[in-house]
Amino acid sequence: MKLYYAPGACSLASHIALEENGAAYEAIKVDLKTHTTEHGADFRAISPRGYVPAIYTGETGLLTENPAVLMYLADQGAAPPSGVDRYKMLEWLGFTGTEVHNAFGPLFRGAEGADKAGAKTNVSRRLALAAELMGDAEWLVGDAPTVADNYLFVMTLWAGKLEIELPPALVAFRERNMGRESVRRAMAAEGLG
């Protein structure tokens, strides 16, 4: 399996899942500004969408888009959620991708005239809702982390990088994730210390 990633991008969630699964994989770094891989290949020739994550397996061929990649990786794990928990995980993947991740867009795209203060407020609202939806739970679904936790965790890292204050529940969530060996390995592999 090959994972195409950019350090600290949303592909970190997939990187964590691969570490968690103990799967054999090759991680290939992509420069998203030049769309070249660390080996000099044109990433758009590999993935016409031009963004990460992308995985390549003999079973799937090229697979892109966080919900699809993360669900595939969840299914490769030892105990993927089933029944209602599977749907709850999908719900969190959808919410994180469409509401939280997308809210960061104006802060990363560097568009002239973008309302960065308004975008930060929007991100804060989405993260506050995530904390509210979590309630007192330590993990998003059930009593153990899933790929949905990986994805929301990356969003908490972005918030920290952009100096967006997290609700206390998400600060604790981020710290719990930082304590996971799979998270530490994936972050180290991406040079995120």
Secondary structure, 3 states (H helix, E strand, C coil): CEEEECCCCCCHHHHHHHHHHCCCCEEEEEECCCCEECCCCEHHHHCCCCCCCEEEECCCEEEECHHHHHHHHHHHCCCCCCHHHHHHHHHHHHHHHHHHHHHCHHHHHCCCCCCHHHHHHHHHHHHHHHHHHHCCCCCCCCCCCCHHHHHHHHHHHHHHHCCCCCCHHHHHHHHHHHCCHHHHHHHHHCCCC
